[in-house]
Amino acid sequence: MTAIEREARALARKDYFDGKVNTTDYPTVERYEEEWWEERYLPLVQQVSMTFDHYMKFVLAGVSLHRHGDTYRERLMLASMGLGGEAGEVCDHGKKVAFHGAEMHREALIKELGDVLWYYALMLDTNSITLDEVMHANVLKLCDRYPHRHGRPEEILAGHSV
């Protein structure tokens, strides 16, 4: 079971126990959870592919809804401190796997990377930077720094070499 499926099923269970489900139609939580996953959620997930632009709208809606970062300075601090903190959690997870014998928990890593992505998206918007600008600048920087590894930037940006 994937992290997405586990979380979706948890939402279904919450609805069931919060009384939002007709228990005559679904006498057990397991039956409701299974139907909710297979007939409602799974078809939606299979049809929808999220783009970064769509995700950015989600982030910005949350920021404006909770009135986080009304000024440039506040948004900059929220994004930079959040990005540093969440990246630190990813590093801590990797450290525990590498040096303390902990198991890699893929679902936990996905959640932490999602938090990093949230603050990254906020940082981009706060500074009117697009994801494409960052990717192109990074290709140019790495090709300049390591031409023997990456080749010519125009080939990579044109999609002819990787």
C-alpha positions as CSV (number, residue, x, y, z in Angstrom):
1,M,0.0,0.0,0.0
2,T,1.4,3.4,-1.0
3,A,1.6,6.5,1.2
4,I,-1.2,8.1,-0.9
5,E,-3.5,5.1,-0.5
6,R,-2.8,4.9,3.2
7,E,-3.6,8.6,3.7
8,A,-6.7,8.4,1.5
9,R,-8.0,5.4,3.4
10,A,-7.4,7.2,6.7
11,L,-9.6,10.1,5.4
12,A,-12.3,7.6,4.5
13,R,-12.1,6.1,8.0
14,K,-12.3,9.6,9.6
15,D,-15.4,10.4,7.6
16,Y,-16.9,7.1,8.7
17,F,-16.2,7.5,12.4
18,D,-17.2,11.2,12.3
19,G,-20.7,10.1,11.3
20,K,-20.5,11.5,7.7
21,V,-21.4,8.1,6.2
22,N,-24.7,6.3,6.1
23,T,-23.9,3.1,8.0
24,T,-27.0,1.4,6.5
25,D,-25.2,1.4,3.2
26,Y,-21.9,0.6,4.7
27,P,-22.2,-1.6,7.8
28,T,-18.4,-1.8,8.3
29,V,-15.7,0.8,8.0
30,E,-13.6,-1.6,5.9
31,R,-16.4,-1.9,3.3
32,Y,-16.7,1.9,3.1
33,E,-12.9,2.4,3.0
34,E,-12.5,-0.1,0.2
35,E,-15.3,1.3,-1.9
36,W,-14.2,4.9,-1.3
37,W,-10.7,4.0,-2.5
38,E,-11.7,1.9,-5.5
39,E,-14.7,3.8,-6.8
40,R,-14.1,7.4,-5.9
41,Y,-10.5,8.2,-5.1
42,L,-8.5,5.8,-7.4
43,P,-10.2,6.8,-10.6
44,L,-9.6,10.5,-9.8
45,V,-5.9,9.9,-9.1
46,Q,-5.4,7.9,-12.2
47,Q,-6.9,10.7,-14.4
48,V,-5.2,13.7,-12.8
49,S,-1.5,14.4,-13.2
50,M,-0.5,17.4,-11.0
51,T,1.7,20.0,-12.6
52,F,4.0,22.3,-10.6
53,D,1.7,25.3,-11.6
54,H,-1.3,23.5,-10.1
55,Y,0.7,22.7,-7.0
56,M,1.8,26.4,-6.8
57,K,-1.9,27.5,-6.8
58,F,-2.5,25.1,-3.8
59,V,0.5,26.6,-1.9
60,L,-0.6,30.2,-2.6
61,A,-4.2,29.5,-1.6
62,G,-3.0,28.1,1.7
63,V,-0.7,31.1,2.3
64,S,-3.4,33.6,1.6
65,L,-6.1,31.7,3.5
66,H,-4.0,31.7,6.7
67,R,-2.6,35.2,6.1
68,H,1.0,34.0,6.3
69,G,3.5,36.4,4.9
70,D,1.5,39.6,4.1
71,T,4.7,41.5,3.2
72,Y,7.6,40.5,1.1
73,R,9.9,40.3,4.1
74,E,7.4,38.0,6.0
75,R,7.0,35.7,3.0
76,L,10.8,35.6,2.4
77,M,11.4,34.7,6.1
78,L,8.6,32.1,6.1
79,A,9.9,30.5,2.9
80,S,13.6,30.5,3.8
81,M,13.2,29.4,7.4
82,G,10.6,26.7,6.4
83,L,12.8,25.5,3.6
84,G,15.9,25.2,5.9
85,G,13.9,23.5,8.6
86,E,12.2,21.0,6.3
87,A,15.5,20.3,4.4
88,G,17.1,19.6,7.8
89,E,14.4,17.0,8.5
90,V,15.2,15.3,5.2
91,C,18.9,15.4,6.1
92,D,18.2,14.0,9.6
93,H,16.3,11.1,8.0
94,G,19.2,10.3,5.7
95,K,21.7,10.6,8.6
96,K,19.7,8.1,10.6
97,V,19.6,5.6,7.7
98,A,23.3,6.1,6.8
99,F,24.8,6.2,10.3
100,H,22.4,4.8,12.8
101,G,21.1,1.7,11.0
102,A,17.5,3.0,10.7
103,E,15.4,1.8,7.8
104,M,14.5,4.1,5.0
105,H,10.8,4.9,5.4
106,R,9.7,5.9,1.9
107,E,6.4,7.3,3.0
108,A,8.0,9.5,5.7
109,L,10.6,10.8,3.1
110,I,7.8,11.6,0.7
111,K,6.0,13.7,3.3
112,E,9.2,15.6,4.3
113,L,10.0,16.2,0.6
114,G,6.5,17.5,0.2
115,D,7.1,20.0,3.0
116,V,10.4,21.1,1.3
117,L,8.5,21.5,-2.0
118,W,5.8,23.6,-0.3
119,Y,8.4,26.1,1.0
120,Y,10.3,25.9,-2.3
121,A,7.2,26.9,-4.2
122,L,6.6,29.7,-1.8
123,M,10.2,31.0,-2.3
124,L,9.8,30.9,-6.0
125,D,6.5,32.9,-6.0
126,T,7.8,35.4,-3.4
127,N,10.7,36.3,-5.7
128,S,8.8,36.0,-9.0
129,I,11.0,33.1,-10.2
130,T,9.7,30.2,-12.2
131,L,10.7,26.6,-11.9
132,D,11.9,26.7,-15.5
133,E,14.2,29.6,-14.7
134,V,15.8,27.6,-11.9
135,M,16.2,24.5,-14.0
136,H,17.8,26.4,-16.9
137,A,20.2,28.3,-14.6
138,N,21.2,25.1,-12.9
139,V,21.9,23.3,-16.2
140,L,24.1,26.3,-17.3
141,K,25.9,26.4,-14.0
142,L,26.6,22.6,-13.9
143,C,27.7,22.4,-17.5
144,D,30.1,25.3,-16.9
145,R,31.4,23.8,-13.8
146,Y,31.6,20.1,-15.0
147,P,31.7,20.1,-18.8
148,H,33.3,16.7,-18.8
149,R,30.2,15.2,-17.0
150,H,27.4,17.2,-18.5
151,G,28.4,18.2,-22.0
152,R,27.2,21.3,-23.7
153,P,24.2,23.2,-22.1
154,E,22.5,23.9,-25.5
155,E,22.3,20.1,-26.1
156,I,20.8,19.4,-22.7
157,L,18.3,22.3,-22.9
158,A,17.3,21.2,-26.4
159,G,16.7,17.7,-25.0
160,H,19.3,15.9,-27.1
161,S,21.6,14.8,-24.4
162,V,21.5,13.7,-20.8
